[in-house]
């Protein structure tokens, strides 16, 4: 089975970047115990104060989809929805290896 990677961008209401960063870092913390989540990185850009980026690598696409159904994930999604103004999947990737991947 091939690995599954996502690179996405969330746009948020003005002044809410840190709020979403904290929510997504909590999500990253909850992924620590999921062996199928190999990488979950939350980033911001100095030039985009209303954007938050997430890079994820999963053992496969089904593992990623299953993670979205977890109670903790659903709770965090509910917290984030009111401040998110847009979502963009920059790219879906097929990770082949390298530092940080299992």
Buried (B, 14 or more C-beta within 10 A) or exposed (E): EEBBBBBBBBBBEEEBBEBBBEBBEBBBEBBEEBEBBBBBEBEBEEEEEBBBBBBBBBBEBEBBEBBEEBEEBEBBEEBBEEBBEEEEEEEEBEBEEEEEEE
